[in-house]
């Protein structure tokens, strides 16, 4: 009953790789055809956080990037289908957003109802049989999500489902159990699906037999979507705790005959006390009765990984070598198509249902990178399928908008270079100041400031930095400077909130012990996209990394005087931060005075078109912050791309030195030192 309308088309002709499609046969017919004592192997295959990286291509740099792309994952999928007699290919979510291709189809040249999104087009052809919904699926709003997934939502602000067209989407069910419509109180998507998976098995006499395994899939997304995409979701949907939703629906799935229950949870592992609003609830989902396997994501990490130092994979009950969480086989397949998750299940049929032999389960995350550092070959059919969309995106991002007299990069943003951030702040501040002057006279006397962050700061390696070459600027450069499809928001905050804001941003750094003689890492695991900073001559502050989190911002001044905790300011930011994204104290949506409909990136493009020429002196040299000076007994180090020391010097960042041309991580990074006494 809960099978998607699209499920009927899931066994269409497959052009990329042979897909194993489920039958629609009943459990009873399978029972009569399959002898008791039969055994089968079923491999669950997971992709997660693809973020519309269909090809091994970087639209910001307009260049190939072999380290990413579904066209290489497709090769791993084909290999797995050759290896295992039965496979079930599932996606975890964060699928439709993340590249210029995604933005082009959602915003620039919106997809027609009669067309299939490029990402779903190749997934259909590859024979996916189910998928989940990630937080980034909501980034473009509910009408777009409804359209491209082929669903008709019953939510406030949209026509009644019967009056909505049926648009093209994935030929497989998308499941989501913990997001409901305010209007109906019912799940936005189908909460689960039960897939009749036809398998090849071995009978008790050794003969090859067929059977049908009823595989139930149920999906979950982070409840924090209500903050992150408040502008789209507020008053339209609400979230339910993942544990509560699982406890409601999994018994239903079992009652309807599910032999296996596979959780598709777009969240990582967190063993802190359970809360219905927690972002990463997968650890607690593993404890819900009736879960046979978990496909997880959101964290952009690899699990299992015996050598992982990531804290979530070193919790009690987590076996990072075997790939289990509280005994439940679990896989996380990295991001951008870099890995394929595999959970090999050994099944036996008892005459009534299929059971899992847990002693034979194998969990792997398979990389597209070979042992010799080369990459697996692409599946050529993927690029052929979206050639038109790919070229249209390239043509769009090449549109000229201005020029720059310096290389704008985020390689040394962590140590003070504002070269890729100041221009964004200037554009945001100009936009908000003009709007306030024209439309919000009650706030006309308040100073307007702006914050932004180094969105690309090396998480994925040496190529994962903003880098805009000196010379002509085009739209792809603006997309490099402002990575996300956020919109400009303005908040009215006190000086005290600004102080707390900066204290939270300063979590980017580890606490440094000046007396320690051994090497200390400067940068923590706190995301670069949350390292908000000002780049204005009016505001100055120092970050004392020798102090504990929460007490690092010192000498904070506004126009030369100590910042008054009670003084009010308007700060230009984005919808994510203003609505509570990143959990910054005081920023929960209540401080917003202007929720702009305009994307930060479009505001940036318009600003560059207006000023025409970007210069380091005017747009890339204003440092509001520096480290509080301290002499350390041993080296303080950080990692950035290889061969970039000259850029730190050109930006006037003192005390940076190259310690190792290659830091040994295999990610194209070098090891740099920073002398905090300079």
C-alpha positions in Angstrom: 0.0 0.0 0.0 2.8 2.4 0.8 4.7 1.8 -2.4 5.4 5.0 -4.3 3.5 5.6 -7.6 7.0 5.6 -9.1 7.8 2.1 -7.8 5.8 0.7 -10.7 8.4 2.1 -13.1 11.5 1.0 -11.2 12.1 -2.0 -13.5 12.3 0.0 -16.7 15.1 -0.7 -19.1 18.4 0.2 -17.5 21.0 1.7 -19.8 24.0 2.2 -17.4 24.4 -1.0 -15.5 22.2 -4.1 -15.1 19.9 -3.4 -12.2 18.4 -6.0 -10.0 14.7 -5.0 -9.7 12.2 -6.3 -7.2 9.2 -8.3 -8.3 5.7 -7.5 -7.3 4.9 -11.0 -6.2 3.3 -11.7 -2.9 5.0 -13.2 0.1 2.8 -16.2 0.0 3.7 -17.0 -3.7 7.4 -16.6 -2.7 6.9 -19.0 0.1 5.4 -21.6 -2.1 8.2 -21.3 -4.6 11.2 -21.2 -2.2 12.0 -24.3 -0.1 12.6 -24.0 3.6 16.4 -24.1 4.3 17.2 -22.0 1.2 20.0 -19.4 1.6 20.8 -16.2 -0.2 23.2 -13.3 -0.2 21.8 -9.8 -0.5 24.2 -6.8 -0.6 22.7 -3.4 0.3 24.5 -0.7 -1.7 24.5 2.9 -0.4 25.3 6.2 -1.8 25.0 9.3 0.3 25.5 13.1 0.1 26.0 13.0 -3.6 25.1 16.7 -3.7 24.5 16.6 -7.5 28.1 15.7 -8.2 27.0 13.7 -11.2 30.3 14.1 -13.1 33.9 14.2 -12.0 33.8 18.0 -12.6 34.3 21.1 -10.6 32.0 23.9 -11.9 33.8 26.5 -9.9 37.2 25.8 -11.4 35.7 24.6 -14.8 38.0 21.6 -14.6 37.9 17.8 -14.2 38.2 16.5 -10.7 38.7 12.7 -10.6 38.3 12.5 -6.8 34.5 12.9 -7.0 31.5 12.2 -9.1 28.7 9.7 -9.5 30.1 8.6 -12.9 32.8 6.8 -10.9 30.5 5.5 -8.2 28.5 3.9 -11.0 31.5 1.8 -11.9 31.7 0.6 -8.3 28.0 -0.2 -8.4 28.5 -2.3 -11.6 31.4 -4.2 -10.0 29.3 -4.9 -6.9 26.5 -6.3 -9.1 29.0 -8.6 -10.8 30.3 -9.7 -7.4 27.1 -10.4 -5.5 24.1 -12.4 -6.8 21.6 -10.0 -5.4 22.0 -6.3 -4.7 19.6 -3.5 -3.5 20.8 0.0 -4.4 19.6 2.8 -2.1 20.5 6.4 -1.6 20.7 8.3 1.7 19.8 11.8 0.6 21.4 15.2 0.2 21.1 14.4 -3.5 19.6 17.3 -5.3 21.7 20.3 -4.1 25.3 21.1 -4.0 26.8 22.1 -7.4 26.2 24.8 -10.0 24.3 22.1 -12.0 21.8 21.8 -9.1 21.4 25.6 -8.8 21.0 25.9 -12.6 18.1 23.4 -12.7 16.5 24.8 -9.5 17.0 28.6 -9.8 18.6 29.8 -13.0 16.6 27.8 -15.6 14.0 26.0 -13.5 13.3 22.5 -14.5 10.0 21.8 -16.4 7.5 19.5 -14.8 7.9 17.2 -17.8 11.7 16.8 -17.3 13.6 14.7 -14.8 16.3 16.3 -12.7 19.8 15.4 -13.9 20.7 13.6 -10.7 17.6 11.6 -10.7 17.9 10.9 -14.4 21.1 9.0 -13.9 19.9 7.3 -10.7 16.9 6.0 -12.6 19.1 4.6 -15.3 21.4 3.0 -12.7 18.5 1.2 -11.2 18.1 2.6 -7.7 15.3 0.9 -5.8 14.8 3.3 -2.9 16.1 6.5 -1.3 15.9 8.8 1.7 15.6 12.6 2.1 18.4 14.7 3.4 18.3 18.1 4.9 19.6 19.8 1.7 16.6 18.5 -0.2 14.6 21.3 1.4 17.0 24.1 0.3 15.0 25.1 -2.7 11.6 25.0 -1.0 8.7 22.7 -0.9 7.2 23.3 -4.4 10.5 22.5 -6.1 11.0 19.4 -3.9 7.5 18.3 -4.6 8.0 18.7 -8.3 11.3 17.0 -8.8 10.5 14.1 -6.6 7.2 13.4 -8.4 5.3 13.9 -5.2 2.2 16.1 -4.5 2.5 17.6 -1.1 -0.6 18.6 0.9 0.8 21.7 2.6 -0.2 25.3 3.3 0.6 27.5 0.4 0.4 24.9 -2.3 -2.6 23.8 -4.3 -4.5 20.7 -3.2 -2.7 17.6 -4.4 -5.5 16.7 -6.8 -5.0 20.1 -8.5 -1.2 19.7 -8.8 0.4 18.2 -12.0 2.2 14.9 -11.7 5.8 15.7 -12.5 8.6 13.5 -13.4 10.9 12.2 -10.7 12.8 9.2 -9.5 11.5 5.8 -10.5 11.9 4.5 -7.0 10.3 5.3 -3.7 11.6 8.1 -1.5 10.9 7.6 2.2 10.8 10.0 5.1 9.1 9.2 8.4 9.8 12.2 10.6 8.6 15.2 8.7 4.8 15.8 8.7 2.5 18.4 7.1 1.1 20.9 9.5 -2.1 21.0 7.4 -2.8 17.2 7.5 -0.7 15.9 10.4 0.5 13.2 8.0 4.0 12.4 6.7 5.2 14.7 3.8 6.6 11.7 2.0 5.6 8.1 2.4 7.3 7.1 5.7 8.4 3.7 4.5 8.2 1.3 1.5 8.3 -2.4 1.4 10.2 -3.6 -1.6 9.5 -7.1 -3.0 13.1 -8.0 -3.9 13.4 -11.0 -6.1 16.6 -12.9 -5.2 18.5 -15.8 -6.6 19.0 -18.3 -3.8 20.4 -21.8 -3.1 18.0 -24.5 -2.1 18.8 -27.1 0.7 19.8 -29.5 -2.1 22.2 -27.1 -3.6 20.0 -26.2 -6.6 19.5 -22.6 -7.7 16.1 -21.4 -6.7 14.4 -18.0 -6.7 12.7 -16.2 -3.8 11.3 -12.8 -2.8 12.7 -11.0 0.2 10.4 -8.2 1.5 12.8 -5.4 2.3 11.3 -2.5 4.3 13.1 0.9 4.0 12.3 3.8 6.3 13.9 7.3 6.1 14.8 10.0 8.6 16.2 13.5 8.2 17.7 15.9 10.8 15.0 17.8 12.7 17.2 20.9 12.5 15.8 21.5 9.0 13.2 23.6 10.8 15.9 26.1 11.7 18.1 25.6 8.6 15.3 26.2 6.1 12.9 28.0 8.3 12.0 30.4 5.4 10.5 27.5 3.4 9.2 25.2 6.2 7.9 27.4 9.0 4.1 26.8 9.4 4.1 24.2 6.7 5.7 21.1 8.1 7.0 20.0 11.5 9.4 17.2 12.6 8.9 14.2 14.8 11.8 12.7 16.8 13.5 9.9 14.8 13.2 7.4 17.6 9.5 8.1 18.1 8.8 7.8 14.3 10.8 4.5 14.1 9.0 3.1 17.1 5.7 3.9 15.4 6.4 2.6 11.9 8.8 -0.3 12.2 6.2 -2.5 13.9 3.8 -1.6 11.1 6.4 -2.6 8.6 6.9 -6.0 10.3 3.2 -6.5 10.5 2.9 -6.0 6.7 5.5 -8.8 6.2 8.8 -7.0 6.0 11.6 -9.7 6.3 14.2 -7.0 6.7 14.0 -3.4 8.0 16.7 -1.1 6.6 16.9 2.4 8.2 18.0 5.2 5.9 19.0 7.9 8.3 20.5 11.1 7.1 22.4 11.7 10.3 25.5 10.7 12.1 26.1 9.1 15.5 25.6 10.9 18.8 25.4 9.0 22.1 24.3 12.0 24.2 21.0 11.8 25.9 18.3 11.4 23.3 16.3 14.4 22.2 13.6 14.5 19.5 15.3 17.6 18.1 18.9 16.1 18.0 20.6 16.5 14.6 22.4 13.1 14.5 20.0 10.5 15.9 21.3 7.3 14.2 22.9 6.0 17.4 19.5 5.9 19.1 17.9 4.5 16.0 20.2 1.5 16.2 18.6 0.6 19.6 15.0 0.5 18.2 13.7 -3.0 18.1 13.5 -4.6 14.6 16.3 -2.7 12.8 18.4 -5.1 10.6 20.7 -2.5 9.0 21.4 1.2 8.9 22.5 3.4 6.0 23.7 6.7 7.5 25.0 9.9 6.1 25.1 13.7 6.6 28.5 13.8 8.3 30.5 13.4 5.1 32.6 10.6 6.7 33.6 7.0 6.0 32.3 4.1 8.2 33.5 1.5 8.8 37.1 2.7 9.0 39.3 0.9 11.5 41.8 3.8 11.7 39.2 6.6 12.0 39.8 9.2 14.7 36.4 10.8 14.2 34.7 11.0 17.6 31.4 9.6 16.5 33.0 6.4 15.3 34.8 5.9 18.7 31.7 5.9 20.9 30.8 3.0 23.2 28.9 0.3 21.2 30.4 1.4 17.9 32.7 -1.1 16.1 34.5 1.0 13.6 36.3 -2.0 12.1 33.3 -4.4 11.7 30.9 -1.6 10.9 28.3 -2.0 13.6 26.5 0.3 15.9 25.1 -1.4 19.0 25.3 -4.6 17.0 23.5 -3.2 13.9 25.4 -3.4 10.6 25.9 0.3 9.6 27.6 2.0 6.7 28.4 5.7 5.8 29.7 6.1 2.2 31.4 9.5 2.5 30.2 12.2 0.1 30.2 13.5 -3.5 30.3 9.9 -4.8 33.7 9.2 -3.4 32.6 5.8 -1.8 30.0 3.1 -2.2 28.7 1.6 1.0 28.2 -2.2 1.0 26.4 -4.3 3.6 26.5 -8.0 2.7 23.8 -9.9 4.4 23.6 -13.7 4.6 19.9 -14.8 4.5 18.2 -18.1 5.3 14.6 -19.0 4.6 12.7 -20.9 7.3 9.6 -21.6 5.2 7.8 -18.4 6.4 10.3 -15.6 6.3 13.9 -14.7 5.5 16.3 -14.3 8.5 19.7 -12.7 8.7 22.7 -14.8 9.8 24.5 -12.1 11.7 27.7 -14.1 12.0 28.3 -13.7 8.2 27.5 -10.0 7.8 30.3 -7.9 6.1 30.2 -4.1 6.0 32.5 -2.1 3.7 32.9 1.5 2.4 34.5 1.1 -1.0 36.5 4.0 -2.4 36.6 5.2 -6.0 40.4 5.8 -5.3 42.6 2.8 -5.9 45.5 1.7 -3.7 47.9 3.4 -6.1 46.1 6.7 -5.8 44.5 6.5 -9.2 40.8 6.4 -9.6 38.4 3.9 -11.0 37.2 4.6 -14.5 34.1 6.5 -15.2 30.9 4.9 -16.5 30.7 6.7 -19.9 26.9 6.5 -20.1 26.5 8.9 -17.1 28.0 11.8 -18.9 26.2 11.0 -22.1 22.9 11.1 -20.3 23.3 14.7 -19.0 25.5 16.2 -21.6 22.9 18.9 -22.4 22.4 19.9 -18.8 26.2 19.9 -18.1 27.0 22.1 -21.1 24.1 24.5 -20.2 25.6 24.8 -16.7 29.0 25.6 -18.0 27.7 28.2 -20.4 25.8 29.8 -17.5 28.7 29.9 -15.0 31.0 31.5 -17.7 28.9 34.6 -17.8 31.3 37.6 -17.2 30.5 40.0 -14.3 33.8 42.0 -13.6 37.5 41.6 -12.9 39.9 41.3 -9.9 43.5 42.5 -9.5 44.4 39.8 -7.1 43.9 36.1 -6.5 41.0 35.7 -4.1 41.4 32.5 -2.0 40.5 30.9 1.3 43.8 29.0 1.7 44.8 31.1 4.7 41.4 32.4 5.9 42.0 30.4 9.1 45.0 32.5 9.9 43.5 35.9 8.9 43.4 36.3 5.1 40.1 38.1 4.3 40.8 37.9 0.5 37.8 35.6 -0.3 35.5 37.0 2.4 35.6 40.8 2.5 33.9 41.2 -0.9 31.0 39.0 0.3 30.7 41.1 3.5 30.7 44.3 1.5 28.0 43.1 -0.9 25.8 41.9 2.0 26.3 45.1 4.1 25.6 47.3 1.1 22.4 45.4 0.2 21.0 45.5 3.7 22.0 49.1 4.4 20.2 50.2 1.2 17.1 48.1 2.1 17.0 49.5 5.7 17.3 53.1 4.4 14.5 52.6 2.0 12.1 50.4 3.9 12.9 50.3 7.7 13.1 53.9 8.9 12.8 52.7 12.5 16.3 51.1 12.2 17.9 53.8 10.1 20.2 55.0 12.9 21.7 51.6 13.6 25.1 50.6 12.3 25.1 47.9 9.6 27.8 45.2 9.8 28.2 41.9 7.9 29.6 38.5 8.6 30.6 35.7 6.3 32.8 32.6 6.5 35.3 30.6 4.5 32.8 28.1 3.1 35.6 26.0 1.5 38.3 25.5 3.9 40.0 22.2 3.0 37.7 19.6 4.5 37.9 17.5 1.3 41.6 18.2 0.7 43.8 20.6 -1.2 41.2 21.3 -4.0 38.5 22.2 -1.5 39.3 25.9 -1.1 38.0 29.0 -2.8 40.4 30.1 -5.4 39.5 32.8 -7.9 42.3 33.7 -10.2 43.4 37.3 -10.9 41.7 38.6 -14.0 38.1 38.4 -15.3 35.4 37.3 -13.0 32.4 35.2 -14.0 29.4 33.7 -12.3 31.4 30.5 -11.5 33.8 32.7 -9.5 30.9 34.2 -7.5 29.7 30.6 -6.8 33.2 29.8 -5.6 33.1 32.8 -3.3 29.6 32.0 -2.0 29.0 28.3 -2.1 25.5 27.8 -0.8 22.1 28.8 -2.1 21.3 30.9 1.0 19.4 34.1 1.0 20.4 37.4 2.8 19.0 37.9 6.2 19.5 40.9 8.5 19.4 40.5 12.3 19.2 43.2 15.0 21.5 42.2 17.8 23.3 43.7 20.8 27.0 44.1 21.3 26.7 41.2 23.8 25.2 38.9 21.1 28.1 39.9 18.7 30.6 38.9 21.4 28.8 35.5 21.8 28.6 35.1 18.1 32.4 35.6 17.8 33.1 33.3 20.7 31.2 30.5 18.9 33.0 31.2 15.7 36.3 31.0 17.6 35.6 27.3 18.3 37.3 26.8 14.9 40.5 26.6 16.9 41.9 24.2 19.4 43.1 25.5 22.7 46.9 26.0 22.5 49.2 25.4 25.5 52.0 27.9 25.2 54.3 25.8 27.3 54.0 22.6 25.2 57.1 21.8 23.3 55.5 19.3 20.9 53.5 20.1 17.8 50.0 21.5 18.3 47.2 21.6 15.7 45.6 25.0 15.4 42.4 24.2 13.7 39.7 22.0 15.3 37.0 19.9 13.7 34.5 22.9 14.0 33.4 23.5 10.4 34.9 26.3 8.4 31.5 27.4 7.2 30.7 28.3 10.8 33.9 30.5 11.2 32.0 33.7 10.8 34.1 36.9 10.7 33.8 40.6 10.2 36.0 42.4 7.7 35.3 46.0 8.6 37.5 48.9 9.7 34.8 49.7 12.3 35.2 46.5 14.3 38.3 45.0 15.7 39.0 42.0 17.9 41.6 39.4 18.8 41.2 35.6 19.2 43.3 34.3 22.2 43.6 30.6 21.3 45.4 29.9 24.7 42.0 30.4 26.4 39.2 27.9 26.6 36.2 28.0 24.4 33.8 30.8 25.3 36.5 33.3 26.6 38.7 33.8 23.6 37.5 37.1 22.1 39.6 40.0 23.6 40.1 43.7 22.8 36.7 43.8 21.0 36.2 47.4 19.8 33.8 49.4 17.7 35.2 52.5 16.1 38.1 52.5 18.5 36.2 52.1 21.7 35.3 49.0 23.7 32.2 47.5 22.3 29.2 48.4 24.4 27.3 45.2 25.2 24.0 47.1 25.1 24.5 48.9 21.8 22.3 47.6 18.9 23.6 46.7 15.5 22.2 45.3 12.3 24.3 42.4 11.0 23.9 41.0 7.5 24.1 37.3 7.3 22.2 34.4 5.7 19.0 32.5 6.4 20.9 29.5 7.8 22.7 31.5 10.5 19.9 33.9 11.4 17.5 31.0 11.8 19.7 29.0 14.2 22.0 27.1 12.0 25.3 26.3 13.8 23.7 26.9 17.2 25.0 30.4 17.7 23.7 31.9 21.0 21.0 34.4 20.5 20.4 33.5 16.9 17.2 31.5 16.7 15.1 33.4 14.2 13.7 35.9 16.6 16.3 38.6 15.8 15.5 38.7 12.1 14.3 42.1 10.9 14.6 41.4 7.2 14.3 38.0 5.5 15.3 38.8 1.9 14.1 36.8 -1.0 17.5 37.4 -2.7 20.3 34.8 -2.7 23.6 35.9 -1.1 25.3 34.8 -4.3 23.0 37.0 -6.5 23.6 40.0 -4.2 27.4 39.3 -4.6 27.0 39.1 -8.4 25.1 42.4 -8.5 27.7 44.1 -6.3 30.6 43.0 -8.5 28.7 44.2 -11.6 28.2 47.6 -10.0 31.8 48.1 -8.8 33.2 46.4 -12.0 36.8 46.1 -10.7 37.7 44.3 -7.5 41.0 45.2 -5.9 42.9 43.9 -2.9 43.2 47.3 -1.4 39.5 48.0 -1.5 38.0 44.6 -1.3 40.4 42.0 0.1 42.7 43.4 2.8 40.5 44.6 5.7 41.2 42.4 8.7 38.9 42.9 11.6 40.6 40.2 13.6 44.0 38.7 14.4 45.4 36.2 17.0 46.3 37.6 20.4 50.1 37.5 20.4 51.7 34.7 22.4 55.0 32.9 22.2 54.8 29.1 22.2 57.5 26.7 23.2 56.7 24.3 20.3 55.3 24.6 16.8 51.7 25.5 16.1 50.6 24.0 12.8 47.7 24.0 10.3 47.0 22.3 7.0 46.3 24.0 3.6 46.8 23.3 0.0 50.3 22.6 -1.3 52.4 25.3 -2.9 50.5 28.3 -1.6 52.9 30.0 0.8 53.3 32.9 -1.6 49.6 33.7 -1.2 49.9 34.1 2.5 52.8 36.5 2.0 51.0 38.5 -0.7 48.1 38.9 1.8 50.5 40.2 4.4 49.8 37.3 6.9 52.9 37.4 9.1 54.4 34.3 10.8 53.3 31.7 8.3 55.9 29.1 7.2 56.0 25.9 5.2 57.0 22.9 7.4 56.1 20.0 5.0 55.4 20.3 1.3 53.2 17.2 1.7 51.5 16.5 5.0 51.2 12.8 4.1 47.4 12.7 4.3 47.1 11.9 0.6 44.7 14.8 0.2 46.9 17.3 -1.6 47.6 19.2 1.6 50.8 20.7 3.0 51.7 21.4 6.7 52.2 25.0 7.6 53.4 26.6 10.8 52.1 29.8 12.4 54.1 32.0 14.8 51.5 33.4 17.1 53.9 35.9 18.6 53.9 37.9 15.3 
